[in-house]
Amino acid sequence: MTCYLNKVLILDENIAFRRRCREILEPAGSFLVMDGDETGLLELIHADSPSIVLIGPNQDRDKKTDLLGLMSLCWPECRVILIDENPEDRDILDQVGAGAVGYLGCENLDRFLAKAVQKVHEGEAWVPRKMIQGLVGRLRSQV
């Protein structure tokens, strides 16, 4: 019997994108990967209790923000990683501020998805290195 380190739910409208994430995560080991779209999201999360939810690039910006708010309220223990094709610095900062603990560009999916999921599961944040300066600047402006 396999003991899974963490359950990962891939949430995206595009079946091919969900399949690609699954192909990356499953061989990495110790991930139980589930996937779906927004239909039945609440039931999926409630029934399967994923420790990490990946929100894919095929969701519009407002939906991502709404999903982050919902996740923070209903499942605060569940950690969210956003994946985006052309992230704008401001969007990344806003979405991290709204509760995402990870952010990954699509161009880095093959290289970093499994590592990002592992690190977020361990309690770390995962954001692009180029975003660290923006996050630090934002924190300074709030102090």
N, C-alpha and C positions, 0 to 999 in steps of 0.2 A: 504494500500500500504506500502510495506517495504522500509525503507530508509537505504541503505547500506553504512556502514562506509567506506569500501574500496573494490575495485575490485582486485581480485587476479587471475593471470594467472599462471597455473601450466604447465611448459614446460618440457616434458620428453617423450622419445620414448616408455616407458613401460606403457601400459594402466592400469595395476593393480596398479602401483605406483601412477599414477594420481588419480585413484579411491580412494586409501587409504588416500591421502592428502585431497581430497574432503570430505571423511567421517570424518576426523578430524576437518576441518575448518567449514563446514556448520552448525553442531550443536553448534559451539561456538558463532554463531550469528553475525550479521552485516557484513558478508563477502559475496560478490557475487563472486562465484568461477567459473572460466572458465578453460578449459584445452585443450591441443593440443600438437602436436609434431612440428618439425621444418618446416614442410610443411605449407606454408601460414603464417609464423610467423609475417612478416611485416604487412600483412593485419589484422591479429588478433590484434596486438598492436595498429595499426592506428585506426581501427574501434571501438575497445572496450575500449581504453584508460585505461588499468589497472594501478593502483597505485603501485602495487607490482608484480614482476615476480619471481616465484620460478623456478630455474633451477635444475632439478633432477639429480640423480646419474648416469643415463643411457646415459650420454653424455661423450665423451672422453674429456680429459683435454684441448686439443687445441681448440675444439669446444666451450667449456665453455669460454675460454679466448676470442675467436672471438665474441661470443655472448655478452660478457661484453663490449667489445669495441664498437660493433654496438649499444648496448643499451645506452651507455654513449654519443655517438654522436647523435643519432636520437631521443632519448627520455630521456634527462637528468633528467627530473622530476620523471621518473619511477625508483623505487628502486628495487634492485635485491638481493634475498637471494639464496645462493647456498646450495644444500643438497648433501652430499657425504657419501659413505659407509665407506671408510677407508681413511680419510683425512690425508695427510702428512702435517706437520707444514709448510713446504716451499710452498706447493700448496695453503694452506689457505692464507698465507701472500701475495703471488703473486696475487691471485684472489681478495683479499680485496684491494690490491694496484691498481688493474685494474678497480675497480669500484664497487665491491660487497659491500653491507652494512650489509649483514647478512650471517652467515655460520652456518649450523646445520648438525651434524652427523646423519645418519639414525637411529642409536641406540637410539637417543633422539627424534625421530619424534613424537611419541604419546604423550610424556610428554611436549614438548616445541614448537611444530609447531605453534599452535594458538597464544601462547604468543610471539613468535619471530615475527610473522606477525604483531601483534598488536603493539609491541614496534618499529619495523621498520617503520610502518605507522606513529607513533608518532614522528618520526625523530631521534630515537636512532639507534645505531648499535647493532647487535646481533652476537657475536662471542663466542666460547667456552672460559670459564674462563682460561683454561690452555694456551690459545693462547695470552692472554693479555701481559704476560711477553715477548713473542716473538715480538709482535707489538711494545711494549715500547722499546725493544732493537733495533729494526729496525729504529724507529724514532730517537733514540739517535745517531745511526751511521750516520744518514743523516744530523745531525746538525753540 
